[in-house]
Amino acid sequence: MDLQAQRDLLLLSELDRDGGASQRILATKLGVALGLTNLYLKRLARKGHIKITTTPRNRNRYLLTPQGFTEKSRLTHLYMQHSLSYYRDMRARLKEMMSTFDGSHGLRVVIYGTTELAELAYLSLREMNIDCVGFIDGSSRESFLSCPVSSPDGIVDWQFDRVLIADLDHTAACEEQLVQFGVPREKVLSLGLPE
């Protein structure tokens, strides 16, 4: 699913929820400039997915048309397919990475991150009978998925065999931070895509 389709889905979903949302609010939700949001809205109107009406006080109201609801459903279906494919790919990648280790010997893994990807990693490790010692995260939370959470400097107190980085956006920085706290580079694994 390309970026434009994702933005269309987000816009259609937001307008379905609140047709009176301002372009400024929509731009913030999309993470784009106000002018670009205006262009996206005009494009959706040209395609017949939304109808733009003006209310008193010169405010625009955006209404999804029947074609807009159909498009929203189609895009939601594509998004679900994309998400499930991503989920399967990451699980396969994790299993491939961990296949070299025999889980029967009590492999202990620390997961760096507390995102949905970390949750996926945790569930996949459990399927492979690999023990999750805990999670590393910079937040103040004490537990995640019933496991302890520590700041990166607290990893020195844990007994583990590998650290799995489940942060796709900051993989290199996470790895450098771990090395600074004494984790040997060869014990660090990453779910990030190969470069």
N, C-alpha and C positions, 0 to 999 in steps of 0.2 A: 504494500500500500504506500503510495508516494505521499510526499509532504502536502501537496495540494489537496489530495483526497482527505488526509487527516484534518487539515484546516477546515475544509468544507463540512466534514462531520461535526467538528467542534462548533462551528458557527450554527449549523442547523440545529444541533442539540441545545445550544444556548438560547437560540431564538424560539425554539419550541417551549423551553422552560420559561423564558421571559422575553416576549416580543417587544417589550418597551425598553430593553437594555440600550444604553447609549453606546455610540460607536467607541467612545473612550474606554468604557468597561469591556467591550468586545475586543478591542485592541490589546488591552492588558491580558485578557484570558488567552488570546492567540500568541501573545509575545511578539507582536509586530507593530509597526508605526500606524498611527491613526489614518493617514492617507491610504495606506495599503489595505486597511480594513474596509475603508470606503469602497475601494476598487473591488474587493472580494464580494461585498454586499451587492454592488451593482451587477457583477457577473452572475451571482445567484439569481438576481431579479431577471436579467436577460434570459437566463436558461429556464425561467418559469418556476423556480423552486421556492421563491419567496415573493410576496407582494409588499411593497413599501407604501405606507399611507402616512399622511401628516395629521397630527392631532393638534388641538388647540395648544398654544404656547410654542408653536413651531418645533414640536418634537416628532421624530419619526417613530413609527411603530412597524414592526416587521412581522408578517404573518406567513406561516408555512402554507403553501398550496398543496393540493393533493399530490402533485408531482414532487414537491419538496419532501413530503412524508415518505413517498416511495423511494426517493434518493437517499434519505436519511436511513431507511431500512436497509437499502442496498449497501451503503457505506458501512453501516454497523456490522453487517454480515461479513464484508471484506476485512474489517478491522479484527473481528473475532477469528477469522481464518488466519490472518497475519499473526495475531498474538499466539494462537495455538501452534503455528508452525515455528515461531520463535522459541516457544516453550520446549517443543520437541527437539529443536536444534541444540539448545543449551543443555538439555538433559543428556543428549547423545555426546556432546562435547565433554561434559563433566564425567560421564561414564568412561569415555575413552581416556581422559586424563588419569582417572583413578584406577583403570584396569591393570596398570602395572603394579599396583599395590594389592597385597592379599589382605582382605578385610578380616580374615580369620585370626590374624596375628595382632589384632587390636590397634589398628591405625587410628591415631587421634588427630583431628583436624580442627583448626581455628578458622572461622570465617570472618574476613574483614568486610564489614558493611552490615547494615540492617535494612536493606531494601527488599523489594519483591524478588530480585535476583538472588539475594542471600537466602531468602525463604525457599526458593526453588532449589538452591544448592543444598540447604539443610535437608529437605525432603528426599532429594536424590541420594545424599550420603546415607541417610537412614535405610533406604532401599538396598544399599550395597553393604549394610552392616558395618559402616564406618562411623566411629564415634565423633560427635561434635563436642569439643571441649567448651566452646563458647564463642562469643562474637566480639569483634573489635569495632568500636564506634566512638566518635568524638562527642556524642550526646551524653546527657546525664541519666539516661535510662539504666536501670539495674539489671533487667532481664529482657530477653527476646526469645520467643518460642520456648519458654521455660528453661533457657540456658543463661548463664551469666554473661553480662556485657561489661567490657573493660575499655578504658582508653588505650591508645596504642602503647603507651609506656608501661602499662600493666601486664603486657604479654610476657615479660621476663619472669613473672611468678607462675606461669602456666607450664604444664608438661604437654608437649604436642610433637607431632611428627611433621606436619605440614601446615602452612597457612594458605588459605584459598582466598584470593582477592575477588570480591563480588561487587566491584565498583567499576563500571565500564568507562566512566568519565575521567577518573583520576588514578588509573592503574599504576602508572609510572611513579607518581607522587606517593601512593600508598606503599609501593615496594621500597622506595628509598627511605621512607619513614620506618618501615619494619627493619631494614638493614641498619639504620641508625640506632635502633633499640636492641641490636644484637642478634637478629634473626638471620641465619645464613641464607644467602640469595638462592641457593639450591633447594631450600625448603619452601620457597614461595612459588605458588601456582596462581594463575590468573584465568578468569573466565572471559577476559577481553578477547576481542577478535584478533587473530594473527595479523601482524603488520606487514 
